[in-house]
Amino acid sequence: MQSFKLTISLLGFWHAGSGLSAGTRVDALTIKDEIGLPYLPGRTLKGLLRDACDQLETWGGLDEYKQPPFTLTELLFGTRGQQDTADRHSVRSGLLQVSDARLSPEEVAWFD
């Protein structure tokens, strides 16, 4: 398996919610690692990347990468099942796996 390192630069304030807040309107608790530093969950990143890839396909930017019967988005991120049909269990996994985005060791040391 080949792996790549993606560097994320945040250009403004950000907030990745933990889903554990008490209120239903606002997810106010920032997700943090075992030493209390914030991170971006791989599931969140994968969703953002999938949405960007899907938008690019919608705009015709990835037409040369189509592999019928699947789109590039489906090949990379997997297919989605339909909850209201009998076909909901025919979901295919994608080729891409995304890990959590965490601060670099240098940044962690600085905060420590």
C-alpha positions in Angstrom: 0.0 0.0 0.0 1.3 3.4 -0.9 0.9 6.3 1.4 1.0 10.1 1.0 1.4 12.9 3.5 -1.0 15.8 3.1 -0.2 19.1 4.8 -3.1 21.2 5.8 -2.8 24.9 6.3 -5.6 26.6 8.1 -6.0 30.2 6.9 -8.5 31.3 9.5 -10.4 30.2 12.5 -11.6 26.6 12.4 -13.6 24.2 14.5 -13.9 20.5 14.2 -16.7 19.4 16.5 -16.6 16.3 18.6 -20.3 15.5 18.3 -20.4 15.3 22.1 -21.9 18.7 23.0 -25.0 18.9 25.1 -27.0 21.1 22.6 -28.6 20.0 19.4 -28.0 23.3 17.5 -24.3 23.8 18.2 -21.5 21.3 18.4 -19.3 23.5 20.8 -16.9 20.9 22.0 -13.7 20.8 19.9 -12.4 17.3 19.3 -9.0 16.8 21.1 -6.4 14.1 21.3 -5.2 12.2 24.4 -3.0 15.2 25.5 -5.7 17.8 24.9 -4.6 19.2 21.5 -7.1 19.6 18.7 -7.1 17.5 15.6 -9.1 16.9 12.4 -10.7 13.4 12.3 -9.9 11.3 9.2 -13.6 10.8 8.7 -14.1 14.6 8.5 -11.2 15.0 6.1 -12.4 12.2 3.9 -15.8 13.8 3.7 -14.3 17.1 2.7 -12.1 15.5 0.1 -15.0 13.5 -1.3 -17.2 16.6 -1.6 -14.4 18.5 -3.4 -13.8 15.6 -5.8 -17.5 15.2 -6.4 -17.9 18.9 -7.1 -14.9 18.8 -9.6 -16.6 15.9 -11.4 -19.9 17.8 -11.5 -18.1 20.7 -13.2 -16.5 18.3 -15.8 -13.0 18.6 -14.4 -12.3 14.8 -14.1 -13.9 13.4 -17.2 -10.7 11.8 -18.4 -10.5 9.7 -15.2 -13.8 8.0 -15.5 -13.7 4.2 -15.1 -17.2 3.0 -16.0 -19.3 2.0 -14.3 -17.8 4.1 -11.5 -16.9 7.7 -11.3 -13.5 8.7 -9.9 -15.2 9.8 -6.7 -16.7 6.3 -6.3 -13.4 4.6 -7.0 -11.5 6.7 -4.5 -14.1 7.1 -1.8 -16.5 4.2 -2.4 -20.1 4.0 -3.4 -23.0 5.1 -1.3 -25.9 2.7 -0.4 -29.5 3.8 -0.7 -31.1 3.4 2.7 -34.7 3.2 1.3 -34.0 0.5 -1.2 -33.1 -3.2 -1.1 -29.8 -2.2 -2.7 -28.5 -0.5 0.5 -26.1 -3.4 1.2 -24.3 -3.3 -2.1 -21.9 -0.6 -1.0 -18.3 -0.8 -2.4 -15.3 0.4 -0.4 -13.1 3.1 -2.0 -9.3 2.9 -2.6 -8.5 5.9 -0.4 -8.0 5.7 3.4 -7.7 8.9 5.3 -6.1 9.1 8.8 -6.6 11.9 11.4 -4.8 15.1 10.8 -2.7 15.9 13.8 -0.1 18.5 14.7 3.5 17.8 13.8 5.9 16.5 16.5 7.5 20.0 16.5 4.2 21.7 17.1 3.2 19.3 19.9 6.6 19.9 21.5 6.1 23.6 21.3 2.7 23.3 23.0 4.1 21.0 25.6 
